[in-house]
Amino acid sequence: MKISHFCWGPELKRAVNFLAIYGMVMSVIGAMGAVFLFILPMLFGMTGVAGLAGIYTGATVLLLVKFGWFVFSFKLHQKNTAEDFAGVKKIIKIGNYIIGSVQAGFFALLLIFGIIFITFGPGYNIMGYIMMPLGGFFLVFPSLLLDGIRRKHSGKVKAWIIFKFVILGLVLAMCMVKLFIAGQVLSTIIQLIMFTLGFMYCSGMVIVHYNILLDDENVLESAL
């Protein structure tokens, strides 16, 4: 099976191998960042209780997330190496559910806080009027993704992929403006690298699942 839609056509095993290794490497790098946060207060002699609590809480959450990501990627690599493609498809599906759920949760919070700011936050109305429509609009696409996964509807998953490429184009355009007009070279390059790394993994995971759905649909049509 080739991953030919929204991709250059690598075999499923090769594409999954890339995602698994990429996930393990990035999770280890992230875990190292979490460890650095744990030792940061000692390096700079920080003593504030509130500041230390915030740093240690953030470091703990980050470490747990990166550990979970490593386990997920390791399992995916194991299944792929053993050529257990039924297991690979199941893990890819779980990964898509996680991506869609995290995005949906974030944009739902954006929508809720926007409503709260408009209703109960005098002086924050403008912020609320910005957050509420943005949260509501962006919530549509992870919702389509989750429903598409559940119903095995490739069209809804495709809508999420196209939306992500549109966002990529907008981000690249904004980065070019910041780079050549505002002259913010270093910060722009760092932001672009971070966004690209996240885009590659999340979009890659969904694109693989989208191609699996199309392949299943073709098999079903052939059987009929």
N, C-alpha and C positions, 0 to 999 in steps of 0.2 A: 504494500500500500504506500502510495506517494502522497506527501503533503504538498499538493500542487495549487491549492487555492489560497491566495494571499501569501504565498511563499514560493521559493524557487524550485521546489519539487524534490526535496530529499526524502529518502525512505523514512517510514514511521520510526523505525529503530534508531536511526541516526538523529532524527529530530528530538526524540525523547531522551536520548543519551546526552545531547547538548543541554536540555532543560535540567536534567538530573545533576550533571556536573556543575552547571552554572549555579543551581540552587545550593549545592553543598559548599562551593567556594564562597559565594556571597554570604551564606549563613555563618561560615567560620570567620569571615572578615567582620561581620556584624557582631559576633560574639566577642571578638577581640576588642571592638569598640566599647561593648558593654563592660568588659573587664577594666578597660582604661577609665571608664566613668567611676568604677568602684575605687580606684586608687587616686583619682583626681583630687579629692579633698585633702589627702595626705600630702600630695605633691605641692599644693598651694596653701596648706595650713588653714583650711576652711574650718570654722567652728560654729557657724550659725545653725541652729537646730532645724529651722524651716528649710534652709538651703540644702543641708545634708539629707534631710528626709526626701526632698524632691529629687535630688540626684540619685540616691540609692533606690528609690521607688522606680524611677525611670530606667536605671541600669538593670534592675531585676526583671522588669517587664520586657525590656529589649532582649535580655539574655534568654528568657523563656520563649519568646517569639522566635528567636534565631535557632534555639535548640529544636523547637517544633518543626521549623523549616528544614533543618538538617535531617531530621528523622524522616520527614516526608520525602525529601529528595533522595535519601539513601534507599528507602523502600522502592521508590520509582526506579532507581538504578539497578537494584537487585532484580526486580521483575523484568526489566528490559534486557538485562544480561542473560537471564534464564529463558528469554523469549516467551515469557508468559504474557501474551498480548491481551488476554482477557483481564489479567490483573493490572496491566499497564493502563488499559482503557478505564478501569474502575478508579485508579488513583488519579488519572488525568481529570476525570469527572469530578472527583472530590476537590481537586485543586481549583477547578472552575467554580465550584460552589463557594469555596473559601474566598476567591477573588471577588465574585459577585456580592457575597454577603458583606465583606468588609467595605466595599464601595457603597453599597446600599445603606449600610449602617452610618457611614460618615455623612452621606448626603442627607439622610433622614434627620440626623442631628443638626445639620446646617439649616434645614427647613424648620425644625422645631424651635431652635434658638432664634431664628429670624422672626417667627411668630411671637415668641416670648418678648423679644426686644420691642416689637411693634406694640404689643398689648400692655406690658408691664414696665417697660424701660424708658421713661421720659429722658430725652436727650440722646437715645440710641435708635430713634425711629429710622433715620437714614440708613444705618447699618442693617437694621431689620428688613427694610424694603429692598436692600441689595441681597441679603442672605436668603430670604424666603423664596424669591423666584429662581435664584441660582440653584438652591438646594432642590426645589421641586423639579426643575428642568433636568438637572444631572441625575436625579434619582430615577428617571424614566429608563435610562439605558442599562444600569445594573439590574433593574427589575425585569427588563426584557431578557437579559442574559440568564437570570435565574429561572424565569418561566420557560425560556427556550431549552435549557438543560433538562428541566423537569418533564417537559412535554416532548422532548426530542425534536424540537422545531428549529431547524437550521436557519430559517429566515430571521428569527429573533436574535440568534447568536451572531449572525452576519451583521445585523444592525449595530450591535455593540462594537464589533470589529471596525466597521466603517467610521463610527463615531470616534473611536480611539485614534484612527489615522487623521481625522479632521483636527482633533485636539493636538496631535503631534505637529501638524502643519502650523497651527496657531502658535504653539509654544516656540517652534523654530523661528517663526516670523518675529515674535516678541523678542527673542534672544538676539536676532540680527539687529533689531532696532536698538536694544540696549548696548550691543557691542559696538556699532558704528556711529550711533548718534550720542548716546549717553557716555560712551567710553568706559563702561564697567566691564573690563575684560576678564579679570580673574573670577569675580563672582558669577558672571554670566557663563563662563566655561564650566565652572563647578556645578551650577544649577543644570546646565544642559547635559552634562555627564550623568548626574544623578537621575534626571528624568528619563534619559535614554536607557539606562540600565534597568529601571523599573518597567519601562515600556516594553523592552525586549522580552522580559520574562513573562509579565502578565499577558501581553498580547500573544506571545508565542504559545503559551499554555492554552489560551482560548482558541487560537487558530488551529492547533493540533486537534482539539476536541471538535471543532467545526468540521474539519476534514473527516474525522471519524464518523460524525453524524451523516455527512454526505455519502460516505462509503456504505454505511448501513442502509441508507435510503435507496441507493443503487442496487444493493443486494436484494432488498425487499421488492423493488420494482421488477428485477429480473426473475424473482421467484413467482411473481404474479403473471 
